Amino acid sequence: EDNIEKIVSVPNQESKLVVYFPTEKVTYLNFIIQGPFRTTPNRENIPLDDNQNEVIIEKIADLVAESIPIIKKLNLLSTNFLEVLPIDDKNCDEPIYSTIFNKVKEKLLSEDKLLPTNHGSYSDPNNSILARGKVLTKLLKTKDIKLLFDKSHWLDTNITADLTRELRDYIINELDVDEVNLENFCKNITEEFMKSKNDDWVIYFYSVLINKNTFFRE
């Protein structure tokens, strides 16, 4: 499995379409795709308006999307793997890329639970939330985010603006997952919530606030 993870998780930058050998057609994907496409006479490109090529592109997009649950079953569906997928909408002017982009998005938006959480399981976008700062995942457990934000799972805390900005932006903008910071949390605190907490939790909570001195500026 370690060898498989190395193969599927390392992006292939500026990959070119392969029709039994590489063409000059850049796909902007992070992985190589190969198919029996019809090529131009010099075999450097493919006519995108060709019916056979359109069908092959659609089938390849289905294959990429359907591979995600298989990767999950192999215990290889990580944040690192998600970054290999087509998640940059700036490349959607390229028909091959955009077709796969849309199919992958459709699959991730399904109820198949394909987004890694911070406790080693998986969730779907409707039940997920991002934490802007790991301290939130220590303060708020599953029952807390359900009460305050009506969500069931924190997503993997490695998904951040600093570490994985493209993936984080994709999850927020394309999958409609909210990101919560400490200030958002404080604004959502209710009397019912505070009454459910013990003294140790309250002490820890105030120690976090004291370290965030921006909260006390006028």
N, C-alpha and C positions, 0 to 999 in steps of 0.2 A: 504493500500500500504506500510506503514511503516513496518508492520509485514512481508510482502512478501520480502521487501528489506533485512531485517535481515536474512531471511532464505537463499536467493540465493547468498548473498554476503559474507557469512562467510565460509572460506575454511574448508573442512574436511580433515585434514592432514592424510596421509598414509591410505587412504581409501582402503577397501578390497572389492573385487567383491562379490555381493550378488546373490545367487541362492535360493531365498526364505528364506535363512538365510546366514549369513556371511561365506565365505570360507576363506582359508588362502592365496588366490591369491591377492597380492598387485597390484593395478592398477597405482599408482603414480598420480592419478587424485585428484583434490581438491573437488570432489563431489562423491557421491555413485551412482553406476549403478547396476541395478537389471534386470535379464533376465532369461528365461527358458533354460539356458545352459546345455549341457551334462557335467557331472562332472566325475572325476576319481572315482574309487570304494570307496575310503575313503571320498569322497565328500569335499576334501580340496582344489582341484584345478580343472582346466578344460583342456582338450586336445585342443590345439590351432589349430591343423591340422584337426579337425573334421569339416565336411562341414556345419552342422547345426550351430555350434559355429561361424564359419567364417561369415555366413549370419547374425547372430544376432549382432555380433560386427559391421559389416558394417551398419546395420539398426540403431544401437544405435549411431554411429558416425553421421549418417544423422540427427537423432533426435536432437543431441546436436547442430549441426550447424544450423538447422532450428529453434531452439528455440531462437537464438540470435535476429532475427527481432521481435519475439513475446515479448521478454524482452524489446526491444526498444519501442514497442507500449504501454507497461505498464509504460513507463517513468522510467525504472530501469536500463537502459543500461549506466552504469557509468564506470569510470576508475576502481573503486573498483570491479565491476562485471567482467571486462576484466581480472583482475588478478586471478580470480577463474578458468578461462579457461586453457586448456593445452597449455602453451606458452614456456615451457622449453624443448628445443630440446635434452637436455642431457638424457631425459627419453624415447627417441624414440626407444631404443632397445626393449622396451616392446611393443608387437604387439597391444594390446588394446589401449594403450596410443597413439602410433604413428598413428593408424587409425583415432582416434578422432582428434589428432593434425593436420593431413593433411586436414581433412574435415573442421575444424574450420578455418584454414588458407585460404582455398579456398573460404569460405564464406566471410571472412573479406577482401579478395582481390577483391571481386566482387564490383559491382557498387551500392550495397544496402545502402551505407552510414551508416556504423556501428561504426565509430570511433568518440567519443565525442570531440567536439571542445571547444575552450575557451569562446565561447559566447552562449553555451547552445544548439547548434544544433548538427548535425552529418555530417560526411564527409567520403569519400572513400580514400584509400591510394594515388591514383593518383593526387588528388587535395589537399593533406594535407602536412603540414610541422610542424616540432617540433621547439620550441624556447628553446634555452639553456639560460634561464634567462628571467623572466617575463617582464623585462624592454623592451625587443624587442616587445612584444605584445602591449605595450603602445606607442612605437615609430611608429610601422608599422601597419596600418590598412589593411583591405582586399584589397583595390585598390593598396596599396604599395607592398604587397607581390606578387600580381599578376604581377605588373610591374617588380619587381626585380628578382623574383624566379619562376614566372609562376605557382603559386599555389593560391588556393582560400581560404584556412582556416588554421588558427593556431589550432593545437590540444590542448586539455585540458592542461593547464599549470601545473597541478598536475603530469603530466607524466614527471618525471625528473630522472636523475642518482641517486640523493640522496633519493627521496621518493619512486620511483617505478622502480628500476633499471631493474628488469627482464622484465617488460612490455615495458619499454623504449627500451631495447636492442632488444626485439622481434619486435617491430614496425620498428626499423631501419634495422635490419638484415633479417627479414622474410618478412616484408611488403614493404621494400624498400622506406621508408619515410625518407627524409633528415632532419637532425638537423642543425639549423643555430645558430651561436653565434654572439656576437657583432662584432667580427673581420670579420667574413664572410660578415656580412651586410655592414660594412665600405668598404670592397673591391668591393662590388657590386654597390656602390653608383654611380649614373650617373648625369651628368649636368641637364638632363631633370627632374630627380627626385628632385634635390635640388631646381630647379626653381618652382616646384609645391608646395613648402612648405612656410608657412608664418613665420614671425619673431618669434612668440612665439614657434613654433616647433623647429626652428633653435637654439634658446636659450636653450630650454630643451635638445636638442640633445648634445650641447656642454657641458652642465652641467653633462650629463651622462658620456661623454668622460673624463672630468676632474676627475671624481670619479674613473675612471678606469685607474689609473696611469701606469699600465703595458704597455699601448699603447705608452707611451712617453719615455720608457727606450731605451737606445741605444743597 
